[in-house]
Amino acid sequence: MIQWVHLGVQVKSGEDFDLFRKLLDALGMKGRGVEEYKTYRIESFLPPVAALEVFNRKTSDERVFLELTVSDPDTAIEIVQRLGLEIVCDDSDEEPRQHLSRSFVVRLPGGTAVNITGFRTNKTGISFDGAATQGSLSGKGRKFGIVVSRFNSFIVERLLSGALDCLYRSGVEEKDSVEIVRVPGSFEIPSAARTLAETGKYDAIICLGCLIRGDTAHYDVIVNEVTRGIGQSAQETGVPHAFGVLTCENLEQAIDRAGLKMGNKGFEAALAAVEMGNLKKAISRQPSAIRKTAVSRQPSAVSKSKTKTRVRTSSSAKKRKS
């Protein structure tokens, strides 16, 4: 069974290589940097969404070496024009009402041809999830706090190992970027998580624990309080909290969720923390509508009337003195 696929395309000249890299970068693909070898050079690009399509074009004689589908072809053609690249043909009209899709061929100076096509999602009102604000899965430069329960340590330590594995795989390099705090049990997790969040040092908090149902109602009480406390801490501090506390009916379920049949929930919680930490940064960079209205807000009629009243009072006082 194929587990992953790596697609490679070959351009016709060194000049085409540099221009094609520039084009992909302008269209929003993220390059990992050029790797130089004795007989060739290469750069890997990571698109936000990828799909493998196999097709046979029956009507076009244009020999293209790559078919590139984008979310906004009208913006793409503007980018191509700004780069000064030659557009061989544009099959659709520029008016969105006439055609919901657009397709054009770009020819690089060395003869490499690229066909770019796509639906006009941004101009027709059709929703496209690729345009949504999302948090990346890179932990580079981010700091995380991990609250770990000692109770049921046989399970929780495996959750911690999974969380650390995820953070280091996502790019967290420095040792001081991860702070581990241990608490007696899951009931104490919300308090410690809130204390870490209020320091303002961490991009996200990861909460790890394990609760297994017993013979009394104690389990239900603790589950409700832990869930409420972690959620309340996240909302009131504004720091994302990842919920990695297992709530299981028996030991077998806990083992399955700590690295066996159901994966490692500690790894998943850490991954959610990385994404939410980056999402918070991405959203905070956008201008706030509240700030805009506060800046542009004019004095109200009430404040104007108060100002006039003060002027009248001061003028009448001066007349009395005179």
Secondary structure, DSSP 8 states (H G I E B T S, - for coil): -----------SSHHHHHHHHHHHHHTT-EE---EE-SS-EE--EE-SS--------SS-----SEEEE-S-HHHHHHHHHHTT-EEEEE-S-S-TTT-SEEEEEEE-TTS-EEEEEEE-HHHH----GGGS----S--TT--EEEEEE-TTHHHHHHHHHHHHHHHHHTT---GGGEEEEEESSGGGHHHHHHHHHHTT--SEEEEEEEEE--SSTHHHHHHHHHHHHHHHHHHHH---EEEEEEEESSHHHHHHTEEETTEEHHHHHHHHHHHHHHHHHHHHTS--HHHHHHHH----HHHHHHHHHHHHHHHHHHHHH-
